Amino acid sequence: MEFSIKTLVDPEFLVTVFAAVIAFATVVTLIGPLFSGNKFAGRLKSVATRREQLRKQSRAAIAGKGNLRGESKGFMTDVVGKLNLTTLLEDTELQKSLLQAGLRGQRPIMTFYFFRLVAPIALFIFSLLYLFFFNDFGKSPMMRFAMAFGMLVVGYYAPGIYINNIAAKRRESIMKAFPDALDLLLICVESGMSIEAAFGKVAAEVGSSSIELAEEMSLTTAELSYLQERRQAYENLAIRTNHPGVRAVATSLIQAEKYGTPLGTSLRVMAKENREMRMSQAEKKAASLPAKLTVPMIIFFLPVLFVVVLGPAIIKFQQLNG
């Protein structure tokens, strides 16, 4: 038993376990897309749910009823409600961040506040137990307590960082397919389709390229049908994507409907600008690649090169001296 505990708290053992976990995660990341199913149907199902909510809200507004938003139930919701975490840990940008990450409804909000409470406490307690009872790393008690407090701070900000990472990946996926979607939208509008039908058609076509963009355009179609002000649907699209290119397109669509200017002209200009923006971002990444590769080449490539070049000479020299 004592041997097992010493093994578990051995820094070399922990580093080995960490390296194994990282290697396993890398393998799963590489082969995961090969076994993943089609997520497009599931995403469209969530959009259909949102469309049904908008329809109920529209009917409630017509009938003069109050808010029909259902309250989510569960352990996390009970904890958040009883401790009033939505007020104690209030984040004014949370709703917007969750929308940008593709998380809608009350459940993601309750889950976020629950983990914002639990994660700091769990990391703080685990750090204290590890640093004071298993491995102190040769630090003083005050330093160990400071390290545990640092883990508490990390746990507090970890949920927000996780949401921001999801939103960034989602935005990147949307912008890869957005210029092509604008071209399709332009073709649909110039062929005589309404803007709602055009958004729905493009959402069905771009699903193979970007599920996230198809989801956003389907949701915009639903909002155009049920929201009282059409401009609000375009503004919501800009908020959910949080990209200057989409914001420019949303502003152009709002102005086109407000002043009666042709949608085709605005969409053609916006498609060209977004395509140029995508190209400039690709060129920026290509230009920064040599600087990013410098350190990996020094660490991984040059030592191997020296071994390959100097290894035979060193072996032959040792044989001659031997």
N, C-alpha and C positions, 0 to 999 in steps of 0.2 A: 504493500500500500504506500509506504513511504517512497519507494522507488518510483511508483507511478506518479505521485504528486511532484516529485523533483523533476521527472521527465516532462510533465505537462507545463511546468513553469520555467523550464530551461530556455533561455533566449535562443539558442541555436535550434532547438526543436520548434519554437514558435515561428522562427524565420523560415524553417523548412515547410511547416504547415502553410504559412502565408504564401510561399512560392508555389506550393502545390495547388492552392485555391486559385491563385492568379492564372496558372497554366490551365486548370480546368475551365475557368471562366473564358479564357481565350479560345479554347477548343469549342466550347458551347457557342460563343459568339460567331465563330467561323462557320460551323456546320448548322447553326440554328435556322438560318433562312431556308436550308434544304428541306427541313421537316416542318416548317411552319405552313399552316393552311392559308386559305384565302381569307383575309381579314376584311375585305371590302364589304361583304354581306353584313358582318357584325357592325361595322361602322355605320352603314346605312340604316341598320336597325335602330341604333342609338339616335340617328338623325330623325327617323320616323317617330321615335318616342318624344323628341323635342317638338316635332311638328304637331303631335297630338296635344302636348301641353299648351302650345300657342293657340291651337284651335279652342281648347277649353277656356283659356283666358279670354279669347275673343268673345266667346259665347257668354261668359260671365260678365264681361263689360257691357254687352248688349242688354243682358237681363238685369243689370244693376246690382249684381251680387258682389261679394267681397272676394278677397284673394283665395284661390282654390289650391294653392301650393300645399302639397301634402308634407307632413313632417316625417322625416326618415326615422326609423326606429332601430335600436340595436344598442350593444354595450357601449360603443364609442360615443354614440349620441347621448346616452344617459349620463356618461361621465362628463362630457362637455357641458351638458345642460345643468347638471347639479352643481358643478364648480364654476359655472358662468365664465368659461374660458374664452368665449367669443368677445367678452368685454375685457377680461384681464390680459389676454394675449392678442388683443385686436391688431389686425394688419389691414390697413386701408387699401392696399394694393392686392390683397389676396384673391378677391373675386376676378380681377383682371388677369392675374397670373395663372389662375386655374383655367380660365377660358383660353388663354394662349397655349396652355399645355393640353387642351382638348378635354378637360375634365369639367363636366357640367353637373348641376344639381347640388343638393344639400349634402349628399354623402361624402364627396371629396373635401368639402369644407370641414365637416366634423372629423374626418380622418386626419386632416392636416393639423387641426388644433389638438387632437388627441396625442399625436406623435410629437408635437411641439412641447407638450407637457411631459410625456413619458421618456422620450429620447434623452434629454439632459439629465434627468434623475437616474436613469439606468446607467448611462455612461459614467456619471459621477460616482455612483456606488461601486460599479465594477472597477473603476480606476483606483478608488480608495482601497478596496479589498486587495487588489493585485499589488499595489505599491507598498502597502503597509504589512501585508502578511505573506507574500510570495516572493517578490523581487523588488528591492528598493533602488536598484541601479546605483548604489553608493551615494544617494542624494540625502540631504537633510530632511527632517520631517516637514519643515516649512516649504521646501522646494517640491516635495512630493504632493503636499496639499495644493500647491499652486498648479502642478501638472494636472491633478484631478479637476481643479476648477476650470482649467483650460479645456478639458474634455467636456465639461458641462456647457461651456460656451459653444463648443463645436456641435454638441447635440441640439442646442437651441436653434442654431442656424442651418443644421443639416436638412430639415424638411424643405426650407425655402430654396436651398441650393439644388436639391433634387428636382423641385418643380421647375426651376429656371433652366436646368439642363434638359428636361423633357420639352419645354417650350422652345428652346434653341434648336433642338433636333427637328422638331415639328416645323418650325419656321424655315429651316434649311430645306426640308423636303418639299414644302409648299413652293418656295421660290425657284426650285429647279424646274418645276413644270408650269409655273405661272405664265411666262411669256407664250408658250405654246397654247395654253388655255385661253389666253386673250385672243390669239389668232383664230381659234375655233369659235370663240364668242363673237368675234367680228363677222365671221362667215355666217353664223346663225342669224345675227341681227340684220345683216344686209340681205339675207334671203327672205326676210319678212317676218321672222319670229318675234314674239314679244320678249322682253328682257327676262321675264320669269321662265318662259319656255326655253330660252337660250341658256340660262344658267343650269336648268335641269338637264338639258341635252349635253352640255359640256361636262357636267359632273359625272354623267354616265360614261363619257368617253375617256376622261383623264384618270379614272379609277385605277387603271393598270400602271400608270406612271407615278401617281401620288395619291394614296388613299386619303391622306390628310386634306389635300386640296379638294378632292371630290366631296369629302365630308363638309367642308366649309361652304362650298358652293351649293350643296344640297340644302344646308341649313339656311343660307341666304335666300334660296328659292322659297322655303317655308315662311321665312320672315317677311318677304315681299308680299306673300299672300295674306298674312294674318295681322301684321302690325298696322297700326292706324296710320303711321307716317312711313312712307317708303324710304325716305332719307335715313331713318333710324336703322334700317336693315343694312344699308351700305356702311354706315358708321360702325355698326357692330362687326361687320366683316373686317374693317380696318383695325378695330381694337383687338379682335381675336388673333389676327395674323401678326400685328405689331411690326410691320415692315413699311418703309417709306414708299416702295413701289406700289403696294396694295393701297396705301392711304391715298396716293395720287390718283389711282384709278377710281377709288370710291368718291373722291372729291369731284372728279370729272363726271362721273355718272350722276351725282347729285346736281351739279350745275347744268348738265344736259337736260335733266328732267325739269329743273326749275325754270330755265330760260328757253327751253324748246330747241336747243341746238342738236344737230344730228349726232346720234350715238356712234355711228360708223366712223366719223372723223376722229372723235375723241378716243375710241378704242384703238384705231390704227396708230395714232401718235403714242398712246400709252404702251402698246405692244412693242413698238420700236424702242422706246426708252427703257422698258424692262429688259429687253433682250440685250441692249447695250450695257445695262447695269449688271446683268449676269455675266457678260463677257469680261467686264472690268474686274469683277470679283474673282473670276478664274485667273486672269492675268496677275492680280495681286497675290493670289496664293502661289502661282508659279514663280513669281519674283522672290517670294519669301522662302521658297523651298531650299535654295543653296545654304542660306544662313542656318536653317533648322537642321540640315543634314551635317553641318560641320562637327558638332559634338558627337553624334553617333558614329561618324566615320573615324574620329580620333580614338574613340573608346573601343569600337568593335572591329573596324576594318584595318587600321594601321598596325596594331599588334599582330594580327594574323598575317598581314603582308610581310612584316619583319621576320616572323617565324619561317614563312615559306622561302623568303629570299636568303636569309642568313642561316637557317637551319642546316642545310647540306654542308655549307662551308664550316660551320662549327663542328659538325660530326666528323668531317674529314680531318680537321685540325686535331681533334681529340684522338683519332685513330693514328695519325702520324706521331703524336707525342707518346701514345701508348706503346 
